[in-house]
Amino acid sequence: MTTQEKALKNSIDLCRERNILIPTYKQMRNPDLLPERIKEELKSIGLSDINPRNLFRITWKNEPVESGGGFGHVNYLEIPKELTGVKARIFVLLGKFFPTGTHKVGATFGPLVQRLITGKFDPTCQKALWPSTGNYCRGGSFNSALLGCPSVSVLPEEMSKERFEWLEKIGSEIHRTPGSESNVKEIYDKTNALKKEHGDNLVVLNQFEEMANPLWHYAITGPAMADVFERSKTEESRFSGLFLTQGSAGTLGAGDYLREQFPLIKIAAGEALQCPTLLYNGYGSHRIEGIGDKHVPWILNMKNMDMVIGIDDEISLRLMRLFNESIGVAFLKDQGVSSEIVDQLHLLGISGIANLAGAIKMAKYYEFNENDMIFTVGTDSMEMYGSRLIEERAKHGEYSVQRAAVDFEARLMGLDSEGVMELSYYDKKRMHNLKYFTWIEQQGKTVEELDAQWYDDNYWKDAYSQVDAWDEKITEFNEKTGLLAQYV
């Protein structure tokens, strides 16, 4: 047997021993396709329990309960004009109701499973290494734990303490790198050093270059947004916009799906104004946790972007307090925002708030009206940022009605076109070309593939056309474990 054949056999044996079935992309997109026995087993399992059946909860359609939930429609909030100040309808898909409380558990699914079912990762003797700016290693460590294999998390030392506490609890090996959210190169450097030290004992699953990351969003997140649109539209409605902070660019893979369904859509990539890499070839440090920076991800299809929007990180932190301090919550209700919405704003973490701000800026720039629908995501919730609230109180004092009024008028109603750039062909090409300095000079990619990403019309289509083929491989793997027959 070859090494790859041995690894595949070990994976099959391990999954059989641990009673692990792997969901297909079709099942994650539409949980109605799950076997009834799987649904029955989930009734006694917590949303984030380390139980292999929670692989079937890697979907936007989980019942929003902590334990025993089934499936329903996509979890989302429609943010009313009383809170946005714009006529356009803004929809935020909620990552809170995934296992681990973040949709990054989906982004890590493809890179790990694709290797597992092809013999390119042996969970009985190798560790999965997750380079991350926060939530990716959270999702990766969770999926690794479901398989019973060790995980390694590499992330900046200035990320919120809740992230480190969770990783320690799940048993991931943690490596803190210098700096903050935007110090991605330091993550790569540490990853490369660990790989050099441990060799084949480590398998690196880098969210910034793994095509399986945007593939998951193309197959799952894009259709989820289209589903919400179909359920919420009027006769005059248009799917007009998608705004997402760049991050690893994985979620922007949904934009490639949506472009196929709604060709006139506008798609915007966001970044922190304090680190304007796309906007101005700039650099810096910022506090919008989870969105990366100072480089362009290999998996970002820049040709599919229509605009770039910079978000001041102070906006996210100020609105975090407005949305979560008791005085801020009361103030919003006094402004006519419904209690139903205000009481759910804690479902938006810091990057989710930035996504909301970016969607508002997009609506204002294009002068969208009540027939225009804009989509974004709340990657995680305030569950991961309680320490940030405490830090802001210590830094700026207790929240007050006056502060709430200023934050509401200046940071929310006052959002303007600062940092908004609509892209020409050569703007997009300039941003695409920035990949050279990270991926060709530092990370060993080739110029030929970089050029193919730009010039080859089939490059991205071919990458995303593999979904059905992977479903066939997943089904074949499940059959080899002998477990699938018990559930059909």
C-alpha positions as a printed Julia matrix, in Angstrom:
488×3 Matrix{Float64}:
   0.0    0.0     0.0
   1.13   3.54   -0.72
   1.29   6.09    2.08
  -1.9    7.68    0.73
  -3.71   4.34    0.62
  -2.66   3.6     4.21
  -3.88   7.03    5.35
  -7.23   6.47    3.65
  -7.6    3.05    5.27
  -6.76   4.55    8.67
  -9.37   7.27    8.15
 -12.02   4.75    7.18
 -11.21   2.57   10.2
 -11.23   5.56   12.56
 -14.56   6.85   11.27
 -16.06   3.38   11.59
 -14.74   3.1    15.16
 -15.98   6.56   16.18
 -19.28   6.22   14.29
 -18.49   9.23   12.08
 -20.62   9.97    9.05
 -19.74  12.96    6.88
 -22.49  15.18    5.43
 -22.58  16.06    1.75
 -22.74  19.63    0.5
 -26.3   18.94   -0.62
 -27.25  17.96    2.92
 -25.6   21.03    4.43
 -27.44  23.2     1.93
 -30.74  21.42    2.56
 -30.94  19.5     5.86
 -34.35  18.13    4.83
 -32.29  15.56    2.92
 -30.81  14.13    6.13
 -31.84  10.62    7.15
 -34.56  10.68    9.82
 -32.37   8.67   12.16
 -29.7   11.41   12.07
 -32.33  14.01   12.95
 -33.55  11.81   15.79
 -30.05  11.42   17.23
 -29.5   15.19   17.15
 -32.45  15.69   19.51
 -30.23  14.63   22.42
 -27.07  16.5    21.36
 -26.01  20.06   22.25
 -25.26  22.46   19.42
 -21.55  22.6    20.23
 -21.06  19.18   21.84
 -17.98  17.27   20.71
 -20.14  14.7    18.99
 -19.59  13.54   15.38
 -23.26  14.03   14.59
 -22.73  17.77   14.89
 -21.07  17.6    11.48
 -24.65  17.57   10.23
 -25.23  20.92   11.92
 -22.74  22.68    9.65
 -25.57  24.59    8.01
 -27.27  27.99    8.14
 -30.57  26.25    8.9
 -30.12  25.02   12.47
 -32.97  25.56   14.87
 -31.68  28.45   17.05
 -31.5   26.56   20.34
 -28.55  25.39   22.41
 -29.48  21.72   22.49
 -31.63  19.18   20.72
 -32.62  21.4    17.86
 -33.78  20.35   14.44
 -33.73  22.38   11.25
 -35.81  25.13    9.69
 -35.24  28.2     7.56
 -32.0   30.21    7.37
 -31.2   32.14   10.55
 -31.04  35.86    9.78
 -32.0   39.35   10.9
 -33.55  41.98    8.69
 -32.21  45.28   10.0
 -34.9   47.99    9.82
 -34.44  51.49    8.45
 -34.87  52.93   11.98
 -31.48  51.38   12.73
 -29.76  51.85    9.37
 -31.02  55.22    8.18
 -31.42  53.88    4.62
 -34.42  52.74    2.61
 -32.76  49.55    1.37
 -33.53  46.29    3.16
 -30.43  44.85    4.83
 -30.26  41.16    5.77
 -27.64  39.63    8.07
 -27.2   35.84    8.12
 -26.35  34.71   11.66
 -23.29  32.55   12.38
 -24.17  32.26   16.06
 -26.25  29.14   15.46
 -23.48  27.01   13.99
 -21.54  24.62   16.25
 -18.85  26.77   17.98
 -21.0   29.89   17.47
 -19.36  30.91   14.19
 -19.85  29.98   10.55
 -16.12  29.36   10.23
 -16.85  25.76   11.19
 -18.14  25.52    7.62
 -15.06  27.1     6.07
 -12.87  24.49    7.78
 -15.06  21.57    6.7
 -13.91  21.42    3.09
 -10.13  21.64    3.61
 -10.19  18.9     6.27
 -12.75  16.56    4.71
 -11.28  16.73    1.22
  -7.94  15.52    2.56
  -9.51  12.96    4.87
 -11.52  11.17    2.19
  -8.66  11.13   -0.34
  -5.92   9.84    1.96
  -4.04  13.15    2.12
  -4.53  13.46    5.88
  -4.16  10.66    8.41
  -5.96  11.6    11.64
  -4.34   8.68   13.47
  -0.82  10.07   13.24
  -0.95  13.66   11.89
  -2.01  16.98   13.38
  -4.15  19.51   11.56
  -2.64  22.99   11.69
  -5.03  25.94   11.36
  -3.43  29.36   10.6
  -6.02  31.89   11.71
  -6.97  35.36   12.82
  -9.45  33.87   15.3
 -12.55  31.99   14.26
 -11.01  29.74   11.61
  -8.86  27.89   14.12
 -11.92  27.68   16.38
 -13.89  25.91   13.66
 -10.89  23.81   12.64
 -10.14  22.67   16.17
 -13.78  21.7    16.63
 -13.87  19.63   13.44
 -10.55  18.05   14.39
 -11.95  17.13   17.81
 -14.96  15.48   16.19
 -12.5   13.25   14.33
 -10.47  12.63   17.46
  -7.31  14.04   15.91
  -4.96  16.66   17.4
  -5.16  20.26   16.22
  -2.71  23.15   16.21
  -3.94  26.76   16.28
  -1.78  29.68   15.18
  -3.27  33.13   15.82
  -2.26  36.65   16.91
  -1.62  37.19   20.62
  -3.88  40.26   20.74
  -7.08  38.4    19.84
  -9.85  38.35   22.48
  -9.18  36.2    25.52
 -12.43  34.29   24.92
 -10.88  32.76   21.81
  -7.83  31.5    23.69
  -9.91  30.17   26.58
 -12.11  28.21   24.19
  -9.13  26.74   22.32
  -7.52  25.71   25.6
 -10.73  24.05   26.72
 -11.05  22.0    23.54
  -7.4   20.93   23.83
  -5.89  22.58   20.79
  -2.14  23.25   20.79
  -1.91  27.06   20.7
   0.82  29.25   19.21
   0.48  33.01   19.74
   2.07  35.22   17.11
   3.14  38.87   17.51
   0.69  41.66   16.86
  -2.98  42.02   16.17
  -5.63  41.1    13.66
  -3.73  42.53   10.7
  -0.43  40.71   11.38
  -1.08  37.84    8.97
   2.51  37.42    7.75
   3.58  36.57   11.29
   1.0   33.77   11.24
   2.47  32.43    7.99
   6.01  32.66    9.36
   5.1   30.66   12.47
   3.19  28.13   10.39
   6.18  27.63    8.09
   8.51  27.26   11.08
   6.27  24.62   12.66
   5.99  22.76    9.37
   9.77  22.8     8.97
  10.18  21.5    12.53
   7.59  18.73   12.4
   7.52  17.83    8.71
   4.85  15.38    7.62
   3.46  15.12   11.14
   1.67  18.42   10.44
  -0.85  19.09    7.7
  -1.37  22.81    7.1
  -4.91  23.92    6.19
  -4.47  27.59    5.36
  -7.82  29.38    4.98
  -6.26  32.12    2.84
  -5.24  29.71    0.08
  -7.52  26.67    0.41
 -10.07  26.71   -2.45
 -12.24  24.42   -0.35
 -12.93  27.46    1.86
 -14.79  29.58   -0.75
 -16.17  26.38   -2.28
 -18.15  25.77    0.92
 -19.58  29.29    0.79
 -20.32  28.98   -2.93
 -22.25  25.78   -2.24
 -23.88  26.71    1.09
 -23.81  30.43    1.94
 -24.73  31.74   -1.52
 -27.8   29.49   -1.77
 -28.76  30.41    1.82
 -28.82  34.09    0.87
 -30.8   33.33   -2.28
 -33.25  31.35   -0.13
 -33.81  34.33    2.21
 -34.27  36.59   -0.81
 -36.94  34.34   -2.29
 -38.79  34.13    1.03
 -38.61  37.86    1.74
 -38.95  39.56   -1.64
 -41.87  41.54   -3.0
 -42.81  41.77   -6.67
 -40.49  44.79   -7.05
 -37.56  43.46   -5.01
 -34.04  43.18   -6.41
 -31.07  41.24   -5.01
 -28.9   44.33   -5.28
 -25.88  44.0    -3.05
 -23.51  41.77   -1.11
 -21.09  43.29    1.38
 -18.53  41.21    3.26
 -15.32  42.17    4.99
 -12.44  40.53    3.14
 -11.07  38.29    5.9
  -9.78  35.12    4.27
 -12.12  35.89    1.32
 -13.86  32.57    1.9
 -17.32  34.0     2.47
 -16.92  36.11   -0.66
 -17.09  32.8    -2.53
 -20.84  33.19   -2.02
 -20.57  36.16   -4.38
 -19.48  33.91   -7.24
 -22.66  31.87   -6.79
 -24.84  34.96   -6.46
 -23.33  36.55   -9.57
 -24.55  33.54  -11.53
 -28.06  33.87  -10.12
 -28.29  37.68  -10.07
 -25.92  39.07  -12.73
 -26.64  42.73  -11.87
 -25.65  42.37   -8.21
 -23.02  44.72   -6.74
 -20.39  42.98   -4.58
 -18.17  44.84   -2.13
 -15.15  43.68   -0.15
 -14.56  45.49    3.12
 -11.46  46.18    5.16
 -10.48  48.34    8.12
  -9.59  51.94    7.24
  -6.7   51.59    9.68
  -5.19  48.95    7.37
  -6.25  49.94    3.81
  -4.47  47.25    1.83
  -6.92  47.08   -1.08
  -7.82  50.75   -1.02
  -4.38  52.31   -0.91
  -1.8   49.47   -0.89
  -1.6   50.43    2.77
  -0.78  48.78    6.07
  -1.49  49.23    9.74
  -3.15  47.68   12.77
  -6.85  47.52   13.57
  -9.39  46.08   16.0
 -12.06  44.46   13.81
 -11.29  40.9    14.84
 -11.62  38.23   12.17
 -11.01  40.12    8.93
  -7.26  39.76    8.35
  -5.37  42.37    6.28
  -1.99  43.54    4.93
  -2.26  41.04    2.08
  -4.72  39.81   -0.54
  -5.88  36.21   -0.01
  -5.02  33.77   -2.77
  -8.67  32.66   -2.93
 -10.14  36.16   -3.48
 -11.63  36.51   -6.96
 -10.92  40.21   -7.43
 -12.53  40.23  -10.88
 -15.87  39.56   -9.2
 -15.64  42.63   -6.95
 -17.42  45.88   -7.79
 -16.21  48.02   -4.93
 -14.03  48.16   -1.81
 -15.29  49.82    1.36
 -13.14  50.83    4.32
 -14.67  50.69    7.81
 -13.21  52.69   10.69
 -12.62  50.2    13.49
 -13.81  52.83   15.98
 -17.26  52.49   14.44
 -17.41  48.78   15.25
 -16.31  49.3    18.85
 -18.63  52.25   19.47
 -21.6   50.41   17.97
 -20.66  47.34   19.98
 -21.36  49.39   23.1
 -24.51  50.97   21.66
 -25.89  47.53   20.8
 -24.92  45.8    24.05
 -24.81  48.28   26.96
 -28.16  48.49   28.77
 -28.28  52.27   28.28
 -27.57  51.86   24.57
 -30.27  49.23   24.21
 -32.81  51.49   25.94
 -31.78  54.43   23.77
 -32.33  52.47   20.56
 -35.8   51.48   21.69
 -36.56  55.14   22.43
 -35.59  55.92   18.82
 -38.32  53.63   17.57
 -36.26  50.5    16.88
 -38.4   47.5    17.76
 -37.58  45.53   20.9
 -37.57  42.36   18.8
 -34.59  43.66   16.8
 -32.74  45.45   19.59
 -32.85  42.38   21.82
 -31.11  40.37   19.09
 -28.28  42.77   18.3
 -26.0   40.77   20.6
 -26.01  38.21   17.77
 -23.59  40.49   15.9
 -19.93  40.33   16.91
 -17.39  43.02   16.09
 -16.92  41.93   12.46
 -20.68  41.5    12.06
 -21.14  45.12   13.11
 -18.5   46.11   10.55
 -20.43  44.15    7.93
 -23.61  46.01    8.83
 -21.78  49.35    8.56
 -20.4   48.37    5.17
 -23.84  47.38    3.9
 -25.19  50.77    4.99
 -22.35  52.59    3.22
 -23.04  50.56    0.08
 -26.75  51.43    0.22
 -25.96  55.13    0.54
 -23.37  55.12   -2.23
 -25.69  53.51   -4.78
 -28.76  55.34   -3.46
 -30.59  52.04   -3.08
 -34.29  52.26   -2.26
 -36.89  50.03   -0.59
 -36.84  47.64   -3.57
 -33.14  46.89   -3.08
 -32.03  44.06   -0.81
 -28.46  43.87    0.53
 -26.97  40.8     2.21
 -24.12  40.28    4.64
 -23.23  37.96    7.55
 -22.78  38.09   11.29
 -19.8   35.74   11.44
 -20.09  35.33   15.21
 -21.78  36.95   18.22
 -20.9   38.97   21.31
 -20.36  35.69   23.13
 -16.72  36.01   22.03
 -16.22  39.65   22.97
 -17.41  40.18   26.53
 -13.84  41.07   27.5
 -13.8   43.79   24.83
 -16.82  45.46   26.43
 -15.02  45.44   29.77
 -11.89  46.92   28.17
 -13.9   49.71   26.5
 -15.56  50.58   29.82
 -12.18  50.76   31.51
 -10.79  52.91   28.71
 -13.7   55.3    28.14
 -15.8   55.09   31.3
 -19.36  53.95   31.86
 -21.77  54.29   28.97
 -24.28  57.15   29.07
 -27.3   58.46   27.19
 -25.1   61.2    25.75
 -22.58  58.67   24.42
 -25.42  56.57   23.0
 -26.83  59.62   21.19
 -23.44  60.49   19.69
 -22.79  56.9    18.61
 -26.25  56.58   17.09
 -26.12  59.85   15.14
 -22.43  59.98   14.22
 -21.4   56.32   13.9
 -24.63  54.85   12.57
 -26.87  57.47   10.96
 -23.76  59.46   10.02
 -22.04  56.72    8.01
 -20.83  58.29    4.76
 -18.76  57.54    1.66
 -15.37  57.75    3.39
 -13.21  54.9     2.13
 -15.67  53.85   -0.6
 -14.11  53.01   -3.95
 -16.05  51.77   -6.97
 -13.64  49.68   -9.0
 -12.55  50.05  -12.58
 -10.97  47.16  -14.47
  -7.5   48.4   -13.56
  -8.39  49.02   -9.93
  -9.3   45.33   -9.7
  -6.15  44.31  -11.52
  -3.97  46.42   -9.21
  -5.49  44.72   -6.18
  -5.17  41.28   -7.76
  -1.5   41.96   -8.54
  -0.82  42.54   -4.83
  -1.1   38.77   -4.43
   2.33  38.51   -6.06
   4.22  39.86   -3.07
   2.71  37.43   -0.56
   2.01  34.33   -2.6
   4.75  34.24   -5.23
   7.63  35.82   -3.33
   6.86  34.31    0.09
   4.55  31.3    -0.17
   5.71  29.41   -3.24
   2.81  29.92   -5.64
   3.53  30.33   -9.35
   3.13  33.35  -11.59
   1.38  31.11  -14.12
  -1.46  30.33  -11.69
  -1.64  33.96  -10.57
  -2.11  34.98  -14.22
  -4.64  32.18  -14.73
  -6.75  33.59  -11.9
  -7.0   36.84  -13.86
  -6.95  35.85  -17.52
  -8.48  32.36  -17.61
 -12.27  32.69  -17.67
 -12.62  29.09  -16.51
 -10.28  29.27  -13.5
 -12.94  30.13  -10.92
 -15.72  28.26  -12.7
 -13.65  25.08  -12.63
 -12.85  25.54   -8.95
 -16.52  25.82   -8.04
 -17.77  23.11  -10.37
 -16.33  20.39   -8.12
 -19.16  20.38   -5.56
 -21.08  17.43   -7.0
 -17.88  15.45   -7.49
 -16.96  15.96   -3.84
 -20.43  14.84   -2.79
 -19.88  11.6    -4.69
 -16.53  11.09   -2.95
 -18.07  11.79    0.47
 -20.84   9.27   -0.17
 -18.31   6.69   -1.37
 -16.22   7.24    1.79
 -19.28   6.84    4.02
 -20.13   3.6     2.23
 -16.63   2.26    2.87
 -17.02   2.78    6.6
 -20.09   0.56    6.5
 -22.11   3.1     8.48
 -24.18   4.64    5.7
 -26.3    1.52    5.23
 -27.63   1.92    8.78
 -29.11   5.32    7.94
 -30.66   4.9     4.47
